Amino acid sequence: MSKATGRGYEITGAAAAPNKESTMGFPDHRTLNVVLTTLLVACGCVLVYRAWPIILVFVLAIFFAYLINPVVQLLERHSLFFRNLRGPAVLEAYLAFLILSAIVGYGLAPGVAKSTAKLLDDVPTLLDGLSSGEIVTDLGGKYGWTEKQELRLKSFLLRHKDSVQDLVKIADRYVSHAAELFGGLLLIPVLAIFFLRDGEHIADTLTRMVFREDSQKTVRALTAELHTMLTRYIRAQAILCGLSFAFYSTVMLVLSFPHAVALAALGGALEFIPAAGWMTTAALIIGVGAANHAHWLWMIVLLIIWRVTQNYFTSPRIMGRQLELHPLAAIFAVLVGAKTGGMVGVYLAVPLTAALRVVWRTYAVPKRSAGHTDHPTKSTESAGLAQAAAD
């Protein structure tokens, strides 16, 4: 009876195997899912690569929204006309910013425009003097150089005459790229309006669309931590801009540069732009100094010292303190970002590193702590079973 039952089982198992093979189709559903997922990820990577400039503009708009958000929150709480209303508070913040910019521009624009026109007129003469070495004679007479020092510098400039003449082409190319960059920057405040007004609604909608209901609570907690991290990052950037403004204004006032406060304010604002910001500031300051016969050689030395101090001492410590990163980790992130992504990598390296740290702490640490809490539970259950057996 049992043998017949065993044969019956064997016959049933043998019959079930061909039936399973007959139901399998081509292509296999699991293989098809893997292939489709791979194609979807590849298409997403290609789309991100092709649309990276637009994505960067949106990222910078988010950063700008975080920069303006404290002012918006202050107006939302203490507005005279639209208290506790988010949209009108955003408009009031933008109106205040435009009025302040108009006042500052009206007070400083005539002098700055005059100096800029003078600089543009003197640039060809300055480049001709550099290529021919005649500028050395003027500098030597002004700073009291010896004849040996003048000949050494003049021979250096004559050896690099072709490189000096290529500066004109480099300047034209840089101006064209700068114009394109500033054209994209004008779009950033416009996009930031939507993030300031509807940021929480956008984040909540994306969470409900992309993630399942059982994981939405964890995702919202992660979003809250990322919000705190970005707020601290923008605060650190504002501190660095303030330090740059203090340095530029102090040094230019001591060296008797024209329009020192206006150039310092511009340099502090451009500190938000990676690499190109401080390069533009240095070019403007040195150009204005050379056009007005100020102590621009000393300014070059001081700018180099300040840049090294800002990149390798001040910025890593301020960023590390605000984002809870070690200064060495911040320096490493910036160097890796510069190698892999250029100026964009430099700018996004530190916030991306801090964001990865937040994601790791959200998803990895709870699992690890949950693993530790399993042992007391098991020991408690074992003790309860032992007590029941003893009773």
C-alpha positions as a Python dict, from the first residue, in 0.01 Angstrom:
ca = {
    (1, 'M'): (0, 0, 0),
    (2, 'S'): (274, 239, 97),
    (3, 'K'): (483, 126, -202),
    (4, 'A'): (193, 194, -432),
    (5, 'T'): (150, 529, -265),
    (6, 'G'): (518, 601, -317),
    (7, 'R'): (490, 506, -683),
    (8, 'G'): (186, 725, -704),
    (9, 'Y'): (383, 1012, -569),
    (10, 'E'): (665, 938, -811),
    (11, 'I'): (424, 925, -1103),
    (12, 'T'): (262, 1249, -990),
    (13, 'G'): (600, 1420, -956),
    (14, 'A'): (709, 1294, -1295),
    (15, 'A'): (387, 1415, -1450),
    (16, 'A'): (416, 1754, -1284),
    (17, 'A'): (762, 1823, -1425),
    (18, 'P'): (661, 1815, -1793),
    (19, 'N'): (353, 2018, -1709),
    (20, 'K'): (575, 2292, -1553),
    (21, 'E'): (806, 2293, -1852),
    (22, 'S'): (510, 2318, -2085),
    (23, 'T'): (380, 2631, -1908),
    (24, 'M'): (715, 2814, -1934),
    (25, 'G'): (724, 3053, -2229),
    (26, 'F'): (990, 3251, -2410),
    (27, 'P'): (1114, 3489, -2301),
    (28, 'D'): (1111, 3404, -1934),
    (29, 'H'): (930, 3663, -1723),
    (30, 'R'): (1219, 3698, -1478),
    (31, 'T'): (1473, 3746, -1759),
    (32, 'L'): (1240, 3992, -1931),
    (33, 'N'): (1206, 4194, -1610),
    (34, 'V'): (1585, 4210, -1568),
    (35, 'V'): (1635, 4320, -1929),
    (36, 'L'): (1362, 4584, -1911),
    (37, 'T'): (1495, 4716, -1581),
    (38, 'T'): (1846, 4739, -1725),
    (39, 'L'): (1718, 4924, -2031),
    (40, 'L'): (1515, 5159, -1812),
    (41, 'V'): (1817, 5242, -1594),
    (42, 'A'): (2035, 5293, -1904),
    (43, 'C'): (1778, 5525, -2060),
    (44, 'G'): (1755, 5718, -1734),
    (45, 'C'): (2134, 5760, -1720),
    (46, 'V'): (2143, 5882, -2081),
    (47, 'L'): (1858, 6123, -2013),
    (48, 'V'): (2033, 6264, -1706),
    (49, 'Y'): (2359, 6300, -1900),
    (50, 'R'): (2191, 6483, -2187),
    (51, 'A'): (1982, 6707, -1961),
    (52, 'W'): (2256, 6773, -1706),
    (53, 'P'): (2278, 7152, -1769),
    (54, 'I'): (1905, 7189, -1710),
    (55, 'I'): (1921, 6968, -1400),
    (56, 'L'): (2207, 7184, -1270),
    (57, 'V'): (1995, 7498, -1311),
    (58, 'F'): (1717, 7335, -1108),
    (59, 'V'): (1967, 7230, -838),
    (60, 'L'): (2099, 7585, -815),
    (61, 'A'): (1740, 7710, -798),
    (62, 'I'): (1682, 7482, -497),
    (63, 'F'): (1995, 7624, -332),
    (64, 'F'): (1876, 7978, -402),
    (65, 'A'): (1538, 7892, -251),
    (66, 'Y'): (1712, 7775, 65),
    (67, 'L'): (1908, 8101, 70),
    (68, 'I'): (1593, 8315, 51),
    (69, 'N'): (1382, 8088, 274),
    (70, 'P'): (1482, 8250, 610),
    (71, 'V'): (1369, 8591, 480),
    (72, 'V'): (1044, 8439, 354),
    (73, 'Q'): (978, 8272, 690),
    (74, 'L'): (1045, 8601, 871),
    (75, 'L'): (801, 8789, 647),
    (76, 'E'): (547, 8509, 677),
    (77, 'R'): (544, 8545, 1055),
    (78, 'H'): (573, 8924, 1083),
    (79, 'S'): (422, 9064, 764),
    (80, 'L'): (204, 9369, 805),
    (81, 'F'): (-43, 9274, 532),
    (82, 'F'): (-22, 8899, 458),
    (83, 'R'): (66, 8721, 780),
    (84, 'N'): (85, 8338, 770),
    (85, 'L'): (49, 8335, 390),
    (86, 'R'): (336, 8169, 204),
    (87, 'G'): (279, 8305, -149),
    (88, 'P'): (259, 8676, -59),
    (89, 'A'): (562, 8636, 170),
    (90, 'V'): (765, 8506, -127),
    (91, 'L'): (657, 8804, -338),
    (92, 'E'): (745, 9046, -58),
    (93, 'A'): (1092, 8891, -25),
    (94, 'Y'): (1155, 8927, -397),
    (95, 'L'): (1030, 9285, -400),
    (96, 'A'): (1259, 9372, -109),
    (97, 'F'): (1551, 9211, -291),
    (98, 'L'): (1479, 9404, -612),
    (99, 'I'): (1442, 9735, -426),
    (100, 'L'): (1770, 9679, -240),
    (101, 'S'): (1947, 9587, -564),
    (102, 'A'): (1809, 9899, -734),
    (103, 'I'): (1927, 10124, -450),
    (104, 'V'): (2274, 9972, -446),
    (105, 'G'): (2296, 9978, -826),
    (106, 'Y'): (2184, 10341, -844),
    (107, 'G'): (2444, 10443, -589),
    (108, 'L'): (2735, 10246, -733),
    (109, 'A'): (2657, 10191, -1100),
    (110, 'P'): (2788, 10525, -1238),
    (111, 'G'): (3130, 10487, -1078),
    (112, 'V'): (3158, 10116, -1155),
    (113, 'A'): (3051, 10172, -1517),
    (114, 'K'): (3311, 10449, -1555),
    (115, 'S'): (3586, 10226, -1413),
    (116, 'T'): (3476, 9934, -1631),
    (117, 'A'): (3485, 10149, -1945),
    (118, 'K'): (3830, 10275, -1850),
    (119, 'L'): (3943, 9918, -1789),
    (120, 'L'): (3817, 9801, -2129),
    (121, 'D'): (3995, 10093, -2297),
    (122, 'D'): (4323, 10020, -2118),
    (123, 'V'): (4323, 9642, -2170),
    (124, 'P'): (4477, 9652, -2523),
    (125, 'T'): (4749, 9889, -2405),
    (126, 'L'): (4816, 9670, -2103),
    (127, 'L'): (4843, 9355, -2316),
    (128, 'D'): (5076, 9528, -2563),
    (129, 'G'): (5293, 9640, -2274),
    (130, 'L'): (5304, 9286, -2138),
    (131, 'S'): (5395, 9131, -2474),
    (132, 'S'): (5667, 9388, -2547),
    (133, 'G'): (5796, 9413, -2193),
    (134, 'E'): (5751, 9792, -2177),
    (135, 'I'): (5528, 9759, -1872),
    (136, 'V'): (5833, 9650, -1673),
    (137, 'T'): (5988, 9996, -1711),
    (138, 'D'): (5676, 10164, -1572),
    (139, 'L'): (5653, 9923, -1280),
    (140, 'G'): (6024, 9949, -1207),
    (141, 'G'): (6008, 10326, -1189),
    (142, 'K'): (5701, 10313, -966),
    (143, 'Y'): (5825, 10051, -719),
    (144, 'G'): (6198, 10131, -729),
    (145, 'W'): (6325, 9812, -891),
    (146, 'T'): (6689, 9771, -985),
    (147, 'E'): (6799, 9744, -1346),
    (148, 'K'): (6882, 9376, -1297),
    (149, 'Q'): (6529, 9304, -1173),
    (150, 'E'): (6377, 9489, -1467),
    (151, 'L'): (6589, 9298, -1720),
    (152, 'R'): (6500, 8966, -1558),
    (153, 'L'): (6127, 9033, -1571),
    (154, 'K'): (6146, 9179, -1924),
    (155, 'S'): (6329, 8871, -2054),
    (156, 'F'): (6065, 8650, -1891),
    (157, 'L'): (5784, 8839, -2065),
    (158, 'L'): (5962, 8829, -2401),
    (159, 'R'): (6009, 8452, -2373),
    (160, 'H'): (5635, 8415, -2316),
    (161, 'K'): (5526, 8673, -2573),
    (162, 'D'): (5307, 8427, -2763),
    (163, 'S'): (5133, 8318, -2444),
    (164, 'V'): (5060, 8677, -2349),
    (165, 'Q'): (4911, 8747, -2690),
    (166, 'D'): (4692, 8439, -2657),
    (167, 'L'): (4536, 8599, -2352),
    (168, 'V'): (4314, 8805, -2582),
    (169, 'K'): (4160, 8492, -2734),
    (170, 'I'): (4122, 8334, -2392),
    (171, 'A'): (3954, 8649, -2261),
    (172, 'D'): (3709, 8655, -2554),
    (173, 'R'): (3621, 8290, -2501),
    (174, 'Y'): (3584, 8342, -2127),
    (175, 'V'): (3355, 8642, -2180),
    (176, 'S'): (3133, 8442, -2418),
    (177, 'H'): (3105, 8155, -2167),
    (178, 'A'): (3045, 8402, -1884),
    (179, 'A'): (2761, 8564, -2081),
    (180, 'E'): (2601, 8224, -2137),
    (181, 'L'): (2647, 8138, -1769),
    (182, 'F'): (2488, 8459, -1646),
    (183, 'G'): (2201, 8407, -1890),
    (184, 'G'): (2128, 8074, -1721),
    (185, 'L'): (2168, 8230, -1378),
    (186, 'L'): (1884, 8471, -1451),
    (187, 'L'): (1649, 8172, -1469),
    (188, 'I'): (1745, 8052, -1120),
    (189, 'P'): (1547, 8312, -916),
    (190, 'V'): (1238, 8250, -1131),
    (191, 'L'): (1248, 7874, -1069),
    (192, 'A'): (1319, 7932, -700),
    (193, 'I'): (977, 8098, -662),
    (194, 'F'): (803, 7766, -723),
    (195, 'F'): (1027, 7580, -477),
    (196, 'L'): (971, 7846, -211),
    (197, 'R'): (594, 7845, -254),
    (198, 'D'): (521, 7477, -319),
    (199, 'G'): (834, 7295, -199),
    (200, 'E'): (662, 7087, 69),
    (201, 'H'): (376, 6995, -165),
    (202, 'I'): (620, 6890, -440),
    (203, 'A'): (818, 6670, -202),
    (204, 'D'): (503, 6507, -62),
    (205, 'T'): (362, 6442, -411),
    (206, 'L'): (685, 6281, -532),
    (207, 'T'): (697, 6065, -219),
    (208, 'R'): (344, 5935, -275),
    (209, 'M'): (405, 5877, -647),
    (210, 'V'): (740, 5695, -627),
    (211, 'F'): (738, 5503, -299),
    (212, 'R'): (503, 5247, -150),
    (213, 'E'): (281, 5334, 142),
    (214, 'D'): (473, 5119, 392),
    (215, 'S'): (801, 5302, 316),
    (216, 'Q'): (667, 5658, 289),
    (217, 'K'): (720, 5727, 659),
    (218, 'T'): (1091, 5646, 631),
    (219, 'V'): (1122, 5852, 313),
    (220, 'R'): (957, 6154, 479),
    (221, 'A'): (1199, 6126, 771),
    (222, 'L'): (1487, 6112, 522),
    (223, 'T'): (1350, 6416, 340),
    (224, 'A'): (1332, 6609, 666),
    (225, 'E'): (1697, 6529, 743),
    (226, 'L'): (1804, 6629, 392),
    (227, 'H'): (1613, 6955, 437),
    (228, 'T'): (1806, 7025, 756),
    (229, 'M'): (2135, 6936, 586),
    (230, 'L'): (2073, 7172, 291),
    (231, 'T'): (1976, 7452, 531),
    (232, 'R'): (2306, 7412, 712),
    (233, 'Y'): (2497, 7395, 383),
    (234, 'I'): (2351, 7725, 261),
    (235, 'R'): (2424, 7877, 601),
    (236, 'A'): (2787, 7771, 565),
    (237, 'Q'): (2800, 7920, 215),
    (238, 'A'): (2661, 8248, 348),
    (239, 'I'): (2930, 8256, 618),
    (240, 'L'): (3200, 8199, 355),
    (241, 'C'): (3055, 8479, 141),
    (242, 'G'): (3061, 8710, 441),
    (243, 'L'): (3426, 8626, 509),
    (244, 'S'): (3514, 8692, 145),
    (245, 'F'): (3337, 9029, 157),
    (246, 'A'): (3527, 9122, 474),
    (247, 'F'): (3861, 9022, 320),
    (248, 'Y'): (3807, 9197, -14),
    (249, 'S'): (3678, 9519, 141),
    (250, 'T'): (3954, 9540, 403),
    (251, 'V'): (4239, 9471, 162),
    (252, 'M'): (4110, 9701, -112),
    (253, 'L'): (4048, 9985, 132),
    (254, 'V'): (4401, 9947, 270),
    (255, 'L'): (4550, 9941, -81),
    (256, 'S'): (4336, 10238, -191),
    (257, 'F'): (4142, 10057, -463),
    (258, 'P'): (3854, 10250, -622),
    (259, 'H'): (3502, 10124, -548),
    (260, 'A'): (3635, 9885, -284),
    (261, 'V'): (3300, 9819, -116),
    (262, 'A'): (3115, 9758, -444),
    (263, 'L'): (3380, 9516, -571),
    (264, 'A'): (3387, 9344, -231),
    (265, 'A'): (3009, 9300, -234),
    (266, 'L'): (3027, 9157, -586),
    (267, 'G'): (3307, 8922, -480),
    (268, 'G'): (3111, 8803, -180),
    (269, 'A'): (2804, 8732, -394),
    (270, 'L'): (3010, 8550, -660),
    (271, 'E'): (3153, 8323, -391),
    (272, 'F'): (2840, 8110, -439),
    (273, 'I'): (2951, 8025, -795),
    (274, 'P'): (3213, 7748, -796),
    (275, 'A'): (3559, 7838, -932),
    (276, 'A'): (3426, 8082, -1192),
    (277, 'G'): (3299, 8312, -914),
    (278, 'W'): (3631, 8382, -746),
    (279, 'M'): (3811, 8384, -1084),
    (280, 'T'): (3577, 8655, -1209),
    (281, 'T'): (3623, 8851, -886),
    (282, 'A'): (4003, 8826, -907),
    (283, 'A'): (4002, 8934, -1272),
    (284, 'L'): (3783, 9237, -1196),
    (285, 'I'): (3983, 9345, -892),
    (286, 'I'): (4320, 9306, -1066),
    (287, 'G'): (4190, 9477, -1380),
    (288, 'V'): (4050, 9775, -1189),
    (289, 'G'): (4373, 9802, -990),
    (290, 'A'): (4590, 9792, -1303),
    (291, 'A'): (4372, 10045, -1483),
    (292, 'N'): (4383, 10287, -1190),
    (293, 'H'): (4753, 10226, -1112),
    (294, 'A'): (4678, 10085, -766),
    (295, 'H'): (4887, 9825, -585),
    (296, 'W'): (4759, 9540, -800),
    (297, 'L'): (5077, 9329, -769),
    (298, 'W'): (5030, 9312, -392),
    (299, 'M'): (4667, 9231, -455),
    (300, 'I'): (4763, 8931, -670),
    (301, 'V'): (4976, 8791, -390),
    (302, 'L'): (4706, 8851, -129),
    (303, 'L'): (4439, 8694, -350),
    (304, 'I'): (4649, 8379, -393),
    (305, 'I'): (4703, 8355, -17),
    (306, 'W'): (4332, 8409, 50),
    (307, 'R'): (4229, 8148, -205),
    (308, 'V'): (4455, 7883, -54),
    (309, 'T'): (4330, 7973, 295),
    (310, 'Q'): (3966, 7966, 184),
    (311, 'N'): (3991, 7633, -2),
    (312, 'Y'): (4204, 7432, 241),
    (313, 'F'): (4144, 7587, 583),
    (314, 'T'): (3833, 7803, 621),
    (315, 'S'): (3587, 7625, 393),
    (316, 'P'): (3656, 7265, 512),
    (317, 'R'): (3617, 7365, 876),
    (318, 'I'): (3302, 7571, 833),
    (319, 'M'): (3143, 7313, 604),
    (320, 'G'): (3248, 7030, 831),
    (321, 'R'): (3107, 7200, 1138),
    (322, 'Q'): (2773, 7279, 974),
    (323, 'L'): (2733, 6942, 798),
    (324, 'E'): (2896, 6726, 1067),
    (325, 'L'): (3177, 6624, 832),
    (326, 'H'): (3544, 6599, 920),
    (327, 'P'): (3751, 6872, 746),
    (328, 'L'): (3962, 6603, 581),
    (329, 'A'): (3646, 6443, 439),
    (330, 'A'): (3536, 6782, 301),
    (331, 'I'): (3876, 6839, 136),
    (332, 'F'): (3871, 6486, -9),
    (333, 'A'): (3519, 6537, -146),
    (334, 'V'): (3615, 6867, -312),
    (335, 'L'): (3928, 6718, -472),
    (336, 'V'): (3736, 6415, -603),
    (337, 'G'): (3457, 6640, -729),
    (338, 'A'): (3707, 6863, -911),
    (339, 'K'): (3867, 6559, -1075),
    (340, 'T'): (3541, 6397, -1186),
    (341, 'G'): (3305, 6689, -1247),
    (342, 'G'): (3511, 7006, -1283),
    (343, 'M'): (3354, 7323, -1143),
    (344, 'V'): (3018, 7154, -1097),
    (345, 'G'): (3185, 6871, -906),
    (346, 'V'): (3359, 7120, -678),
    (347, 'Y'): (3029, 7286, -596),
    (348, 'L'): (2823, 6972, -545),
    (349, 'A'): (3087, 6749, -382),
    (350, 'V'): (3030, 6857, -21),
    (351, 'P'): (2644, 6856, -23),
    (352, 'L'): (2640, 6521, -206),
    (353, 'T'): (2878, 6374, 52),
    (354, 'A'): (2661, 6505, 334),
    (355, 'A'): (2349, 6369, 161),
    (356, 'L'): (2505, 6024, 127),
    (357, 'R'): (2590, 6038, 496),
    (358, 'V'): (2226, 6119, 578),
    (359, 'V'): (2098, 5835, 358),
    (360, 'W'): (2343, 5588, 513),
    (361, 'R'): (2247, 5693, 865),
    (362, 'T'): (1875, 5662, 782),
    (363, 'Y'): (1882, 5320, 619),
    (364, 'A'): (2186, 5142, 763),
    (365, 'V'): (2195, 5249, 1127),
    (366, 'P'): (1835, 5148, 1215),
    (367, 'K'): (1896, 4802, 1071),
    (368, 'R'): (2210, 4767, 1274),
    (369, 'S'): (2036, 4884, 1592),
    (370, 'A'): (1742, 4652, 1519),
    (371, 'G'): (1988, 4365, 1496),
    (372, 'H'): (2119, 4452, 1839),
    (373, 'T'): (1771, 4466, 1991),
    (374, 'D'): (1688, 4116, 1871),
    (375, 'H'): (1915, 3950, 2127),
    (376, 'P'): (1741, 4084, 2441),
    (377, 'T'): (1406, 3980, 2295),
    (378, 'K'): (1527, 3629, 2228),
    (379, 'S'): (1683, 3603, 2574),
    (380, 'T'): (1358, 3727, 2732),
    (381, 'E'): (1154, 3468, 2541),
    (382, 'S'): (1399, 3195, 2644),
    (383, 'A'): (1376, 3300, 3007),
    (384, 'G'): (994, 3294, 2986),
    (385, 'L'): (996, 2940, 2841),
    (386, 'A'): (1238, 2822, 3108),
    (387, 'Q'): (1017, 2969, 3383),
    (388, 'A'): (709, 2801, 3234),
    (389, 'A'): (889, 2465, 3224),
    (390, 'A'): (998, 2506, 3585),
    (391, 'D'): (638, 2576, 3691),
}
